[in-house]
Amino acid sequence: QVQLVESGGGLVQPGGSLRLSCAASGIILSFNAMGWYRQAPGKQRELVAVITSGPSTNYADSVKGRFTISRSNAKNTVYLQMNSLKREDTAVYYCWVQGGYWGQGTQVTVSS
């Protein structure tokens, strides 16, 4: 049984930083692409960043230069470092693993 457990969300002021983590069990992440999606109220879920087993990375234009996705195969964990956060980054962030696996989501709120 695959489980993805996200952590690290919270409330942060504009310009601040957060680091999201997604710890996996029941699946070996080193063989899979992984990513982060987000969904803001009233909007569709959108891709934020993805990292392959290569690893190579790809980012949504809206977060390029501010967010960094990384992985630790030893810890079976994927991370999303978010810097220079903006109000429009407010959303529920979901971890995704190739094969159709999703985490439960973690809320990120950027507000003063």
C-alpha positions as CSV (number, residue, x, y, z in Angstrom):
1,Q,0.0,0.0,0.0
2,V,1.4,3.3,-1.1
3,Q,1.2,6.2,1.3
4,L,2.4,9.8,0.7
5,V,2.5,12.0,3.8
6,E,3.1,15.7,3.2
7,S,4.3,18.2,5.8
8,G,5.6,21.8,6.1
9,G,2.6,23.8,5.1
10,G,1.4,26.8,7.1
11,L,0.9,30.5,7.2
12,V,3.7,32.8,5.9
13,Q,4.0,36.5,5.1
14,P,4.6,37.6,1.5
15,G,8.3,37.3,0.7
16,G,8.7,34.5,3.2
17,S,9.8,30.8,2.7
18,L,8.4,27.4,3.4
19,R,9.7,23.9,2.7
20,L,7.3,21.1,1.9
21,S,8.2,17.5,2.4
22,C,6.5,14.4,1.1
23,A,7.6,11.1,2.6
24,A,6.6,7.9,0.8
25,S,6.1,4.4,2.0
26,G,5.2,1.3,0.0
27,I,7.0,2.5,-3.1
28,I,10.6,3.2,-4.0
29,L,10.8,6.8,-5.2
30,S,14.1,6.5,-7.0
31,F,12.5,4.8,-9.9
32,N,9.7,7.2,-10.3
33,A,9.0,10.8,-11.4
34,M,7.6,12.9,-8.6
35,G,6.0,16.3,-8.4
36,W,4.0,18.9,-6.6
37,Y,0.6,20.2,-7.7
38,R,-1.5,22.9,-6.1
39,Q,-5.1,23.9,-6.1
40,A,-6.4,27.3,-5.1
41,P,-10.1,27.9,-4.1
42,G,-12.2,27.9,-7.2
43,K,-9.4,26.9,-9.5
44,Q,-8.2,23.7,-11.2
45,R,-5.3,21.7,-9.8
46,E,-2.1,22.8,-11.5
47,L,1.4,21.4,-11.8
48,V,4.0,23.3,-9.8
49,A,7.1,21.3,-10.3
50,V,8.2,17.8,-11.3
51,I,11.5,15.9,-10.9
52,T,12.3,12.7,-12.8
53,S,14.5,9.8,-11.8
54,G,17.3,11.4,-14.0
55,P,17.0,13.7,-12.2
56,S,15.7,16.5,-14.3
57,T,13.3,19.2,-13.2
58,N,10.6,21.3,-14.7
59,Y,8.6,24.1,-13.2
60,A,5.5,26.1,-13.9
61,D,6.4,29.6,-15.2
62,S,4.8,31.2,-12.2
63,V,7.2,29.6,-9.8
64,K,10.5,29.5,-11.8
65,G,13.3,31.1,-9.9
66,R,11.5,31.0,-6.6
67,F,10.7,27.3,-6.0
68,T,13.1,24.3,-6.0
69,I,12.1,20.7,-6.1
70,S,14.5,18.0,-4.9
71,R,14.5,14.4,-3.8
72,S,16.3,12.2,-1.3
73,N,16.2,8.6,-2.5
74,A,17.8,7.5,0.8
75,K,14.9,9.1,2.7
76,N,12.3,8.2,0.1
77,T,11.2,11.8,0.2
78,V,10.6,14.7,-2.2
79,Y,10.9,18.3,-1.2
80,L,9.6,21.7,-2.4
81,Q,11.6,24.7,-1.2
82,M,9.4,27.8,-1.7
83,N,11.1,31.2,-1.5
84,S,9.8,34.7,-2.2
85,L,6.2,33.6,-1.6
86,K,3.4,35.6,-3.0
87,R,-0.3,35.8,-2.1
88,E,-1.1,34.0,-5.3
89,D,0.8,31.0,-4.1
90,T,-1.9,30.3,-1.5
91,A,-3.3,26.9,-2.2
92,V,-3.5,23.3,-1.1
93,Y,-0.3,21.6,-2.2
94,Y,-0.4,17.9,-3.2
95,C,2.5,15.5,-3.6
96,W,2.3,13.3,-6.7
97,V,4.2,10.1,-7.6
98,Q,4.3,8.5,-11.1
99,G,1.7,5.8,-11.2
100,G,-1.1,8.0,-10.0
101,Y,-0.4,8.3,-6.3
102,W,-1.4,11.4,-4.4
103,G,-0.8,12.8,-0.9
104,Q,-3.6,14.2,1.2
105,G,-2.5,17.8,0.7
106,T,-1.1,20.5,2.8
107,Q,-2.3,24.1,3.1
108,V,0.0,27.0,2.2
109,T,-1.4,30.4,3.0
110,V,0.6,33.5,2.1
111,S,-0.9,36.5,3.9
112,S,0.2,39.5,6.0
